[in-house]
């Protein structure tokens, strides 16, 4: 009997030691991660923090995201006087603008886990958690590249559907949307949506977002603003004041892509803003998109929290 008790005590000690070793190892990993010896880029640091946070066995608040919003200036002569410490992007021709925007949209998607990682956690309040990867501005010199001062988003998405990502066998569109046939982005039962243009005199966010729990309160609040940002399978306009509960059934299935359309513009048809889909993590995401900074559309998203810092 004494021998059995001794063995039982030894087993308990082993379990305690094992737990201590695991916790110690985790602490060391976190310490090394946050030490940052300058061998990784800001993008790598952000991505690693997303992975670490998504796989944390404790509250996600104990593993903060280390993601920055990059000030990105598109310039034809490498001058960007209006921004502080910008990342200057040289553009010499129109396709350079599409390429650099596509690169940043793809990088934003990679940094935040490609829809495979729940980096918000289950202990957060329901709502949309936004990540602003880039704050984009066009320098005056960029007008020499696109004299109209308007970036045609249809040309941008056509570019992404035909150009392969550097070093990859798939296109930007395949990476972001799973297909090169992007006709679904502007399909509507009431007429084709417009892609719209980017006014080069304005500032934009390249962003993605994760919805911790697709709740009626959030989407009801969006509808109440009168902007009608409604996620639907076929981009069907919903009358103002309609309860969001009726809309939710359209996005519960794990379909490829859903819509966010601004039906407060034009003749009730609207224009394409972004995509809403269910990632491999089982959570809902807004895929990488370009939204005018501090616009009514961005405000209507009602981000519960912004996961990036300047």
Secondary structure as UniProt FT lines:
FT   HELIX           2..35
FT   HELIX           42..54
FT   HELIX           60..62
FT   STRAND          70..75
FT   TURN            81..82
FT   STRAND          87..90
FT   HELIX           94..111
FT   HELIX           113..115
FT   STRAND          128..138
FT   HELIX           140..144
FT   TURN            147..148
FT   STRAND          150..152
FT   HELIX           153..162
FT   TURN            166..167
FT   HELIX           172..177
FT   HELIX           182..186
FT   TURN            189..190
FT   STRAND          197..199
FT   TURN            200..201
FT   STRAND          204..211
FT   HELIX           216..224
FT   TURN            225..226
FT   STRAND          229..230
FT   TURN            240..241
FT   HELIX           245..248
FT   TURN            249..251
FT   STRAND          258..262
FT   TURN            263..264
FT   TURN            266..269
FT   STRAND          271..278
FT   TURN            280..281
FT   STRAND          284..292
FT   TURN            293..294
FT   HELIX           296..301
FT   STRAND          305..306
//
